[in-house]
Structure formats: C-alpha cells, structure tokens
Amino acid sequence: MTREPSALNVARRRTELMLAAEERVDVLVVGGGITGVGVALDAVSRGLTVTLIDAEDLAFGTSRFSSKLVHGGLRYLATGDIATARESAHERHLLMTTIAPHLIRPLGQLLPFSQAVTLRQRTAGTVGMGLGDLLRMRAHTPRRVLPAPALVSARTALRLMPALDQRGLRGGVLSHDGQLVDDARLVTTVARTAASLGARILTRVRALSLRADGASVEETTTGERFEIRARAVVNATGVWAGALDQSITVRPSRGTHIVLDAADLGTPSTALTIPHEGSISRYVFALPRAYGRLIVGLTDEDSPGAVPRVAQPTEPEIEFLLSSLNRVLATPVRRDQVRGAFAGLRPLVDSGSDSTADISRRHLVTASDSGFVSVLGGKLTTYRRMAEDAVDLAIETRSLPSRRSRTASLRLAERDVPASGELLDERTGLTEAEVVYAVRVEGAMTVDDVLDRRTRIGLVDADRTRCLAVADAVVTRTISELF
Ligand SMILES: Cc1cc2nc3c(=O)[nH]c(=O)nc-3n(C[C@H](O)[C@H](O)[C@H](O)COP(=O)(O)OP(=O)(O)OC[C@H]3O[C@@H](n4cnc5c(N)ncnc54)[C@H](O)[C@@H]3O)c2cc1C
C-alpha cells in the first residue's frame, strides 16, 4: 500500500470508515466539492480533527463542470459588487503565487475587434480589462504572474487565434487571468492536502440528516447506516444544500459548455472572448484544454425543480454557444464537429431576482436553527475564503478551540508525475501509470472516477467508450493489489 500521507485509496478508506463510526471528531464536513474539501483543509490545518464525507466521489457535483478559470472578479465590477471583485482578485493572487502555482497557468484572453463586435462592446471590453488590471495591482499580483492588458494588431490577433475572420478585423485587446489544469484536480489536491494533515476523506458516504453534533449516514456501496459524531457539522453540499438544511432555498442555474477539437480553431493557446450580441457585460469564452480539446461556454439558465444527479446540456444551449462563437470565425464550426457537451449547476442562493444572471455570486455562510453550519454559493476561485468563514462560524457557534486559519500560506500537495508506462490510449495519451496513480493516491474507486474526475477523458463520449474496458482492467487489478 502507498504510505505517502496524502495518499487516498480504498485501503485507507476502509480503516478510516471504521474509525469514523467509532470516534467523535471536531468537525464533520458534508460534501466533497471544492467548498467541502476547502473546509476540511482549513479545519484540519488549524489543528482540529476532521472527517469529510461525499455521497458519490470527490468533485462529483458542480466543481468538475466549471470553466476552470481562477477569476480576478472583473464580472463583479460590472454589477457594482466591488467587495466580491476584490475578494476574487485577492484569492486569485494567493492561489497563483502561494497555494497552487503548480495547478494554475496564466491564460491570455483575446477580445477581437471583429465586425461582429460593436464599438460600444470594444470600448467596454477595453475599459473592463483596464479595471481588471487595477484589481490585479490592488491584490499585488506581479506582472510576471499576470501580464498587463494590451491592445494588439490584427496580425497578432490572427497569430493568437488563427480561426478568426480577418475581414474587417481591427486587432483586439489581450488580457490575462488564471486557468486551472483542471477543476476536479484542484478538488482532489485540496482533499489530499487535508488528508496529509490527518483528515479522513470518505467518498460514497451519504448524509441522510444533520444535527449540530453529527449526522446519520449511509455507506452507499453496502447500504449500511451509522452515525458520525462531531462537535461541529458543516453542510457544503452545493446545489443539494437545501435538502439537508430546510432554511436554505437554492436556485440552481445551469451553465453549459461544448467540447471541440482545438485543431478546428487552429490549436490556439490563447482564449477567445466574444460578447453576447447586444451586451457589454456577458461573454462567451473559447478556452483551450488538455487532450487537444477546447471548451466553449457558457450559458446561465434557470434550472428549477428537482436537482438532477448530473445536469444535462440542452440543444438550444449548444446551438447558442456555437452561433456565438461562429460570429467571429472565418469558417463556422458545424454541429457535427461538437465532440461533447457538459453542464453544471451554480449553487446560487435565491434572492428573488428575475434572472439567475443577476443573483449575487458572493457566498453564504449561515448557522441553521439546529446548530450546524451551511456554506454555499461563491466560486471555485474563492473556496479558501468560503472555507475560512465557515470554519470561523463553526468554531464560534460550537465553542471549538479557536485558532486562526492557516490556509492563505499553505501550499497544496504536489502530484508526482506518474511514471510513463504502457500507453492505454493513443488519442488521449492515457497511460497505465496514470490510472494506477489515480487509484493508489487520488482516491479513485471505480473506472468512472478515473475517466470522469481524475482525468477528464469522459468529457468526450467517443474517448470514454474507447478507454473504458482497458482502464477498468487496470482499476480492478490495482484495487486488488491494495489489500
Ligand atoms: C458552468 C459553471 C462554470 C463555472 N465556472 C467557474 C470558473 O471558471 N471559476 C470559478 O471560480 N467558479 C466557477 N463556477 C462556480 C463553481 O464551479 C462553483 O461555485 C463550485 O464548484 C461549487 O462547489 P461546491 O463544493 O459548493 O459544490 P459541488 O461541487 O456541487 O459539491 C457538492 C458535493 O456534495 C455532495 N453531496 C450532495 N448531497 C450530499 C449528501 N447528502 N451527503 C454527502 N454528500 C453530498 C455531492 O456529491 C457533491 O460532490 C462555475 C459554475 C458553473 C455551474
């Protein structure tokens, strides 16, 4: 068995599951998305004992369906929410300089001055990027980490984004933000970092009900039910938070991305930013990704009713994204070139607004009448601050030993580069070593965990189908070797 302290795997889980049923911990965290793992890390690094449970897998919910950007908060400036914008820029600074520089790269974003982009949109975009740079300066993020915005010529714009329509192209403005290697990878890494400090991370354990001092839970692979006792409980279940805390009304908003072959846009390393028709504050982004793919997003659609296990993109959303992108391209991307699509639900707190796009993205931290804490809303970018606020409130309401949060200066675990080894799939470059690592160190229990959350091969159905059997065989063998 792998002895690395941050290693998560089925053998460790088996031992810790038994301990979780027997021993009372300081903090029980419910939900293993970015918010929950952030809370677990914040609490354990303050010296508190922690158990985290997730009903499914790490990053099973919204956290794996984001745009994978570490935002500077420009969007919030447009809505006049200066506090949230500054918080975002500050957290981006910490993530890119101290906490996770190994998981984030600076990403150039080009707003092209194409025929389809009006003078008003060009001006608003340029001013906005200047304001974004002020946020960067206020957060003290150096230019070597995030270069300043610059106007670029048509020639440079075409070099950065070869698929642009050159007719009437008048250059553009180039700015920079942070891009995660992957959002699910961030979640797994925060969880591993918490585990390295002693937190128990238990996937496939569902909370049935919460109290101030614990939860009734079910281990979902066996159906076995038991109690977990804790001095404080934090509900970090995102769009599902209302099911455990009736005082919260979540208003989920669906955001969809489509997946394209990057080669169809000339394999750019820069992102493309296209204003929605007639808008100066809403954009469609085309973002380069791993495996020679590119994602185009995103939508913002009210998604009322029962919360689905996995949200599904709709055909009108896919068509909207394609047509927005095609407004600035020389050769339109066709529907049959779309390799995949995915959707996530924003856990927005209902504020009575008409449109979900108008609901604040600031997070909510609240103590329920029964004495547990709920934390939701916010962004991936601000997970650390959300976690700090949630643990502060848990300490206060449950009189836990009070220590200050340490996460602002705590670097996340490294990921050993899995030794190269047998290539399992040529198209995606999946290796046997990568699957073994996912099972031995990153807590994968099934082939779905590997394809959909430890790697992102599952974002394209054809890739997933091709890799399924061969990856499954490696998962089964590796699990048997762990016992
Ligand atoms: C389309 C889209 C794009 C986005 N892009 C960005 C971006 O680029 N940058 C950014 O900063 N933010 C972005 N966001 C916001 C960000 O993704 C979310 O705010 C964040 O991922 C929410 O994380 P969470 O941990 O609160 O929820 P989730 O990730 O949904 O985690 C909740 C977890 O709780 C578990 N759970 C549910 N019920 C139970 C139960 N009863 N017992 C145990 N476990 C349970 C679930 O299995 C799940 O794993 C985006 C959001 C969307 C929808």
PDBQT file of the ligand as one rigid body, heavy atoms in Angstrom, charges set to zero:
ROOT
HETATM    1  C1  LIG A 501     -20.939  26.150 -15.649  1.00  0.00    +0.000 C 
HETATM    2  C2  LIG A 501     -20.185  26.708 -14.484  1.00  0.00    +0.000 A 
HETATM    3  C3  LIG A 501     -18.956  27.318 -14.687  1.00  0.00    +0.000 A 
HETATM    4  C4  LIG A 501     -18.238  27.816 -13.601  1.00  0.00    +0.000 A 
HETATM    5  N1  LIG A 501     -17.007  28.341 -13.838  1.00  0.00    +0.000 NA
HETATM    6  C5  LIG A 501     -16.269  28.781 -12.794  1.00  0.00    +0.000 A 
HETATM    7  C6  LIG A 501     -14.955  29.243 -13.025  1.00  0.00    +0.000 A 
HETATM    8  O1  LIG A 501     -14.444  29.211 -14.151  1.00  0.00    +0.000 OA
HETATM    9  N2  LIG A 501     -14.257  29.703 -11.964  1.00  0.00    +0.000 N 
HETATM   10  C7  LIG A 501     -14.785  29.717 -10.698  1.00  0.00    +0.000 A 
HETATM   11  O2  LIG A 501     -14.109  30.191  -9.811  1.00  0.00    +0.000 OA
HETATM   12  N3  LIG A 501     -16.024  29.236 -10.441  1.00  0.00    +0.000 NA
HETATM   13  C8  LIG A 501     -16.775  28.763 -11.457  1.00  0.00    +0.000 A 
HETATM   14  N4  LIG A 501     -18.024  28.251 -11.237  1.00  0.00    +0.000 N 
HETATM   15  C9  LIG A 501     -18.531  28.168  -9.856  1.00  0.00    +0.000 C 
HETATM   16  C10 LIG A 501     -18.003  26.922  -9.146  1.00  0.00    +0.000 C 
HETATM   17  O3  LIG A 501     -17.873  25.850 -10.037  1.00  0.00    +0.000 OA
HETATM   18  C11 LIG A 501     -18.940  26.522  -8.007  1.00  0.00    +0.000 C 
HETATM   19  O4  LIG A 501     -19.244  27.640  -7.210  1.00  0.00    +0.000 OA
HETATM   20  C12 LIG A 501     -18.310  25.449  -7.121  1.00  0.00    +0.000 C 
HETATM   21  O5  LIG A 501     -17.791  24.392  -7.890  1.00  0.00    +0.000 OA
HETATM   22  C13 LIG A 501     -19.316  24.899  -6.121  1.00  0.00    +0.000 C 
HETATM   23  O6  LIG A 501     -18.662  23.911  -5.367  1.00  0.00    +0.000 OA
HETATM   24  P1  LIG A 501     -19.351  23.202  -4.134  1.00  0.00    +0.000 P 
HETATM   25  O7  LIG A 501     -18.320  22.390  -3.462  1.00  0.00    +0.000 OA
HETATM   26  O8  LIG A 501     -20.061  24.226  -3.300  1.00  0.00    +0.000 OA
HETATM   27  O9  LIG A 501     -20.482  22.275  -4.764  1.00  0.00    +0.000 OA
HETATM   28  P2  LIG A 501     -20.303  20.869  -5.501  1.00  0.00    +0.000 P 
HETATM   29  O10 LIG A 501     -19.086  20.811  -6.323  1.00  0.00    +0.000 OA
HETATM   30  O11 LIG A 501     -21.596  20.595  -6.201  1.00  0.00    +0.000 OA
HETATM   31  O12 LIG A 501     -20.109  19.826  -4.319  1.00  0.00    +0.000 OA
HETATM   32  C14 LIG A 501     -21.171  19.361  -3.538  1.00  0.00    +0.000 C 
HETATM   33  C15 LIG A 501     -20.879  17.913  -3.169  1.00  0.00    +0.000 C 
HETATM   34  O13 LIG A 501     -21.811  17.498  -2.180  1.00  0.00    +0.000 OA
HETATM   35  C16 LIG A 501     -22.090  16.133  -2.386  1.00  0.00    +0.000 C 
HETATM   36  N5  LIG A 501     -23.358  15.834  -1.710  1.00  0.00    +0.000 N 
HETATM   37  C17 LIG A 501     -24.601  16.251  -2.046  1.00  0.00    +0.000 A 
HETATM   38  N6  LIG A 501     -25.517  15.787  -1.162  1.00  0.00    +0.000 NA
HETATM   39  C18 LIG A 501     -24.823  15.067  -0.245  1.00  0.00    +0.000 A 
HETATM   40  C19 LIG A 501     -25.214  14.338   0.921  1.00  0.00    +0.000 A 
HETATM   41  N7  LIG A 501     -26.491  14.250   1.317  1.00  0.00    +0.000 N 
HETATM   42  N8  LIG A 501     -24.258  13.689   1.631  1.00  0.00    +0.000 NA
HETATM   43  C20 LIG A 501     -22.949  13.751   1.249  1.00  0.00    +0.000 A 
HETATM   44  N9  LIG A 501     -22.536  14.438   0.152  1.00  0.00    +0.000 NA
HETATM   45  C21 LIG A 501     -23.467  15.084  -0.578  1.00  0.00    +0.000 A 
HETATM   46  C22 LIG A 501     -22.131  15.992  -3.892  1.00  0.00    +0.000 C 
HETATM   47  O14 LIG A 501     -21.895  14.651  -4.312  1.00  0.00    +0.000 OA
HETATM   48  C23 LIG A 501     -21.028  16.943  -4.334  1.00  0.00    +0.000 C 
HETATM   49  O15 LIG A 501     -19.795  16.290  -4.571  1.00  0.00    +0.000 OA
HETATM   50  C24 LIG A 501     -18.773  27.740 -12.297  1.00  0.00    +0.000 A 
HETATM   51  C25 LIG A 501     -20.018  27.141 -12.092  1.00  0.00    +0.000 A 
HETATM   52  C26 LIG A 501     -20.716  26.614 -13.175  1.00  0.00    +0.000 A 
HETATM   53  C27 LIG A 501     -22.021  25.940 -12.949  1.00  0.00    +0.000 C 
ENDROOT
TORSDOF 0
